[in-house]
């Protein structure tokens, strides 16, 4: 199987939304309600929202293209952090936010996430970022281990609204130059 990591195009919006519908629920805490997850998918990860992200010059979406479909995606946002807690915690400026990084569960354990992360960090460097930051749910031990293995370190916390629930994220940061 040949996979290519490439920049997403407007034609990928629907496939990204379908992939997000499979991958986002896996990152949610076990107690998350199906209604809150569905509301987040509709409000943040729909084909229409992906089309908006793809049209935004400050956002880059990379995809793992397996030829027959998308196996994963990441989203870099290159603008100052809007959350005051995040802005206060960041030590590497300018910084890009790794807003999303997901791989289809059928491709877990095959190195796809590591390849996507490498491509994403390389892109952040070409965008001029000194660092990359992300928020990860404090209960998502698997993702936290992956990010730590990738070189990220915890620098703070922030809140994240998932539907009607207020979740707590670790803020993690990595130097890219």
FIMAR-843260 format. One record per residue (C-alpha): residue in one letter; z, y, x. Coordinates in steps of 0.5 Angstrom, whole numbers. Layout:
// residues N
  code     zz     yy     xx
     A      Z      Y      X
...
//
This chain:
// residues 177
  code     zz     yy     xx
     X      0      0      0
     X     -2      7      3
     X      2     13      1
     X      0     20      3
     X      5     26      3
     X      1     32      0
     X      2     38     -3
     X      2     38    -11
     X     -3     41    -15
     X     -3     44    -22
     X     -6     37    -24
     X      0     34    -22
     X      5     37    -27
     X      4     31    -32
     X      5     26    -27
     X     11     30    -24
     X     15     30    -31
     X     14     23    -32
     X     17     21    -25
     X     22     26    -27
     X     24     23    -33
     X     25     16    -29
     X     29     19    -23
     X     33     25    -26
     X     38     20    -30
     X     39     16    -24
     X     42     22    -20
     X     47     24    -26
     X     54     22    -26
     X     56     15    -30
     X     59     19    -36
     X     53     24    -37
     X     51     24    -44
     X     43     22    -46
     X     43     28    -50
     X     45     32    -44
     X     40     29    -40
     X     34     29    -45
     X     36     37    -46
     X     35     38    -38
     X     29     34    -38
     X     26     38    -43
     X     28     45    -41
     X     27     44    -33
     X     23     38    -32
     X     18     38    -37
     X     10     38    -35
     X     10     46    -37
     X     16     47    -33
     X     13     44    -27
     X      6     48    -28
     X     10     54    -28
     X     14     51    -21
     X      7     50    -18
     X      4     57    -20
     X     10     60    -17
     X      8     62     -9
     X     16     61     -7
     X     16     54     -9
     X     13     48     -6
     X     13     41     -9
     X     11     35     -4
     X      9     29     -7
     X      9     22     -5
     X      2     19     -7
     X      1     12     -8
     X     -6     12    -10
     X     -5      9    -17
     X      1     14    -18
     X      6     19    -16
     X     12     15    -12
     X     17     21    -11
     X     17     29    -10
     X     21     34     -7
     X     21     42     -9
     X     23     47     -4
     X     25     54     -6
     X     24     59     -1
     X     28     65     -4
     X     35     68     -3
     X     40     63     -6
     X     42     66    -13
     X     49     63    -14
     X     54     67    -11
     X     58     61     -8
     X     52     58     -5
     X     50     65     -2
     X     57     66      1
     X     57     59      4
     X     50     59      7
     X     50     60     15
     X     43     59     17
     X     38     65     14
     X     33     65     12
     X     34     59      8
     X     30     54      3
     X     33     51     -2
     X     31     43     -3
     X     32     44    -11
     X     29     37    -12
     X     28     30     -8
     X     27     24    -12
     X     24     17    -11
     X     22     12    -16
     X     27      6    -16
     X     21      1    -15
     X     20      5     -8
     X     28      5     -6
     X     30      2      0
     X     22      2      3
     X     23      8      7
     X     19     13      2
     X     25     18      1
     X     26     18      9
     X     18     20     10
     X     19     25      4
     X     25     28      7
     X     21     29     14
     X     15     32     11
     X     20     37      7
     X     24     39     13
     X     17     40     17
     X     14     44     11
     X     21     48     11
     X     20     50     18
     X     13     52     17
     X     15     57     11
     X     20     60     16
     X     26     57     14
     X     32     57     19
     X     36     52     15
     X     35     48      8
     X     41     47      3
     X     42     43     -3
     X     46     42     -8
     X     48     34    -10
     X     53     32    -15
     X     60     30    -12
     X     60     23    -16
     X     53     21    -13
     X     55     17     -7
     X     48     14     -5
     X     45     21     -5
     X     50     24     -1
     X     50     18      4
     X     42     19      5
     X     43     27      6
     X     48     26     11
     X     44     21     14
     X     38     26     14
     X     43     31     18
     X     46     35     12
     X     53     37     12
     X     58     39      7
     X     59     47      7
     X     61     48      0
     X     61     47     -7
     X     58     50    -14
     X     58     48    -21
     X     52     46    -25
     X     51     46    -32
     X     48     39    -35
     X     47     40    -42
     X     54     41    -45
     X     58     39    -39
     X     60     43    -33
     X     58     38    -27
     X     61     40    -19
     X     56     39    -14
     X     57     39     -6
     X     53     45     -2
     X     50     41      4
     X     46     45      9
     X     41     43     15
     X     38     47     21
     X     31     46     21
     X     30     51     27
//
